[in-house]
Amino acid sequence: MLLIQFKQADGQRRIGVLEDEGWRIRAVEGYASTYALAQAAIAGNRSLQDLAGAALGTTVLDYAEVAQAGRLLPPLDHDDSAHCYVTGTGLTHLGSADGRDAMHKKVSDVDTLTDSMKMFRMGLEGGKPQPGQIGVQPEWFYKGDGSIVCAAEQALTMPHFALDGGEEPEIAALYVIAPDGSPCRLGFALGNEFSDHVTERQNYLYLAHSKLRVCAIGPALLLGDLPPHVEGMSRIRDSNGQVRWKKPFVSGEENMSHTVANLEYHHFKYPLFRRPGDVHIHFFGTATLSCSDGIQVVPGETFEIDVAAFGPPLRNRLAIETLAAPSIRQL
């Protein structure tokens, strides 16, 4: 089941289920948000799919009309954006170390593994532990809070000081923390993690800076487990809508050096990330980047991430902010 959040023409929030007939949206009655549906599922010890299926109404909308009107919302959010953590793990996909390693490999000492290659190798050797065992911890990064999360069809705006605005086609897992502190996974969504790869190339220690950017998830939330093999297409479209770069990408545990369970353990092992009521959006990484092929996306061009199992593509246009950073006041 594919769950979607959107606004009606009058601005009222709704949730609905995407039906595979031209991607119609059938509204779910009684819940104004995915978060409210999740809280009810937690309280009633029921699945989201059961609750949503039982509450399907007769109202049907055309997905394309909602999208074109700019009324799509991220598939999960929180009323208070400070209670939504956006994080991720890198070097988790087979082959994903190649592009990263090329950014900062010490050519004068080609026989020595870089930190990226060491981390990638650790994942290959210990990222998929046996049941009941704890695997090696992955690279981890913080992107921001809920205020940075964009919906499908919204612009991804790079800061005025950014050196690059590049896509990262990924799968993101979405969670709500139950009252007892248990992380509850709602499902998975397409994500454009969006980073500044030019800044990262300058020095690997700039990775944290390069990740502090907006991102996009959606348009739909795939309920249930992540398929073991996910295959999709990442595209860059120019301002006229023509494809100027495209490349297939894969995800799912068959294509990863870590299990989902291992990545989840090493995120939620911190009590800070088990605060009741919080929302978590966690990116799982990618092995495919247009910047690795020498592509530099310019404002006005569009990122498109397309995986059939996740419904309509995730599309976002690149923009750049014009406002300078605020001045600091002494009090």
N, C-alpha and C positions, 0 to 999 in steps of 0.2 A: 504494500500500500504506500502511495505517495501523498504525503500531507503537505499542505501549502498554507501560508499566511498571506493575507491581502487586505486591502481596504475597499469598501464599497464606494460608489460614486459620492455618497454623502459623508465619507470619511470614517465611517464606522468600521472597526476592526472585525475581521471574520477569519475563520479557518475553514478549509475544505479539503476534499480528496480529489486528486487528479484522475480523471477517467480517460482511458485510451481510446477516445473517439474524437480525434481532433484536439485532444487535451482540453476537455471541458472540466470546469471546477464545480463539483457538487458540494454545496455548503454543509458544514457540520453545525447542527443546532445546539444551543445551550452553552457554548464555549467561545469566548472572544479571542482566545490565544492558545497557542501550543503549550505555553507555560501552564495555563489554567487546566488544560486537558491532562498534562503530565501530573499536576498536583492531585487531580481527581483519581488518576490511575494509581498513584502511590498510596493514597488514602484507602482506596478500595482494593488494593492488591490485584489490579487487573492490567491487562496489556493496553497500550495505546490503540492498537488495531481493533480490539474488541469494543473499547469505548467509542472510538470514532465511527466504527461501522454501525453501532447501535443508534448513533445520534445523527445519521445521515438524513438530510431533509430533501425537499423537492426543489429548492432553489438551485438553478444551474446557470453558470456564467461561462463566457468564452475566455479561455486563458489569454489568447492573443490580444483581446481588447483590454483586459486588465493590465497586461504587461505594457502595451503601447501607451496606456494612460498613466504609467508610472505608479501604479497602485500595488505593486508587489512589495512584500515585506520579507526580511530574512525568515527562514522557517522556524527559528527559535530566537527569542529575545527576552529581556527582563525589563520591567518597568523602570528600574533604577540601573542604568548602564554600569555603574560602579560595581554591581553585583554580578557582572558577567566577565569571566576571564577568557581571554583569547591567547592560546599558547600553541606550541607545536614541537615536533621532533624532526630532525633532519638526518640524512645519511642512513635512511631506513630502507631504501629501495635498491634493488640489485642494479648496479651500474651507476647509481646516483653519485658515487664518489668521484667519478671521472671529471665531470665539469667543475666540481668544487675543488678538486685537487689541482686542476690546471690553473685555477685562480691564484694560487699562492705556493706552487711547488718550487722548491729551491733547485734551480737548474744546475747550480754548482755542485750539488751533492745528490745526484739522481738515484743513488742506491739507498738513500735514507727515506723511510716513509714519513710523509707529512702527518700532522696531527689528524687531519681528515681521514687519511687512509688508515691510520691506526684505529680510529673510532669505527670506521666502516668494517675493518677486519674483526674488531671485537664483536660487532653485531653479527657478522657471519658465523663466528665461533660460539657465541653465547646468547643470541637474541631470541632463540626459540627453545626455551627450556622445557624439560619434561613436566607434566602436570604435577603440581605441588612444589615445584622448585622455582627459584627466583633467577631470572636471567640477567644479563649485563644491562646496565642502564644506558639509554641512548643519549645522543646530543639533545638538548632541550632549549627552547627559547620562549620568551614572552613577547607578544605582539602589542597588547593593549587591553582595554576593557571594551564593553559593549558599544561604546560610542564610535569605534572604528569600523564596525561591521556594516557593510553595504548589502543591499538586496540586488537581485538580478535586475538589469537594465539601468541601474544607477551608475553614475560616473565614479571611477576610482581616481582620486585626486592625489597627485604626488606633491610633497611640500616644495616651497620655492627654493629651498637649499638642496633638494635631492639631485643626485647626479644621474639617476636612472629610475624608470618605473617599469619593472618587468613582471610578467606573469609567472605564477607557479601553479600549474594545474594539479590539484590534490583532492583527496577525500578527507573530509572533516567529520569527526564524531561529536555528537551533541549530547550533553548531559544536564540533569538537574539533580541537586543534592537533596536527599530525603531528610525529613526531620530528625532521624536518628544518625545523620551524617554519612549515610551510604550513598555513593555515587550511583545514579540510575541512568543508564544509557538509553536515550530515546531512539537513536538510529544514526544514519549517516547522510551527508549531503555533499554535493559537489562544492569545491572551494577554489577560489583564486587567492592564494596566500599573499601575493604581490609584495615584492621586495626591491631593494636598491642594490643591484648586483655590482654596479660600478664602485659604489662605496665599499662593498665587501671585498672586492678585488684589491683595494689599496692595502688592506691589512686584515687578516682573518679576525683580529680582535675588534674590528668594526662590525662584526656580524650582528651584535646587539643593536647597534644604531641602524643597520640596514633593514632590520625587521620591524622597527617602530613605524609602521605604515598602516594605512587602511587595508581592508581585505573584503572579499565578497564570498557569500555562501548562498546556496540555493540553486534554482528557485524552490526545489522540493526537498522534503525530508523523507528518505527511504527508511521505513520502519523495519525492524528486525535486524538480522545479522548482515554483515558485509559479505557479499559473495567472495569466494576465495580468489577468483580471477575477475578483475575489472579492466575493461579495455575501452578506451575512448580516443577522441581527437582534440588536440589543442590547435587553435587557429588565431592568426592575427589578420584582421580585416582593415583595409585602408579607409580613408574618410568617404570613399565612394561605395563601400561595402564589398569590395573585391578582396579575395583572399590573397595575401602576399607571402604568407608563411603558414605551413601546417605540418603537424607531426603527430603520429599516434603516441599514446602513453598508456601505461598499464599500472594497476595497483592491485590491492588485495594481497592476502598473505602468501599466495603462490609466487608473488613478485617482490616480496619483502624479506629483509634479513631479520626482522623482528615479528613476533606475533602481536596482534592487537592487545591481547591480555597483558603481555609484557610491557608494552608502551603505557597501558592504562595503570598498571601497578606502579610504575616509576613516576607517574604524574600524581596519582592520588595517594601515594604513601605519605605525602606532606599534609599534616592536619589543616594547614592554611587552605588547602583545596578541598576540604570536606566540610565547609561551613553550610549548615542547613539553609536551603532556599536559593543558593547561588546557582548560576548557569555557567557551564563550561563549553567552550568551542575549541576543540583540539585538532590541529592539522597533523596529518600522518606523513607528509613528505612527498617528494616526487623525484623522478629520474629524467624529466624532460623539460628543458628550458629553451626558449627562442634565443636568449642571449648566448647560449653555447654555440649557436649557428651564426653568430655575428649580427643578429637582428637587434636594432634599437627601436623600440616602439615610441611613436611621437604622439603628442596630444591630438585628439580627434580620431585616432585609430581605436579599434575595438578588439578586446580579448573575447574569445569564444571557447568555452570548454563544454564538450559534448560527450555524454555517456548515455546510451539508450535506456539503461536500467534506471537511471535517475530522472527520467522525464525530459522536459524541454532543456535546451542548453543554458548555461550560465553565461550571460553576455554583459560586458561592462566596458564603457568607453573610457579612455585615458584622458585625464584633465590635469591641469597644473594650477596650484593656488597662486594668487597674486599678492596676498597680504604678507607683510614681513612679520617676523617674530616680535612679540610684545616686549617693550622695554621693562626693565626691572625697577621697581620703586622701593626706596628705603623708607621704612616706617619707624 
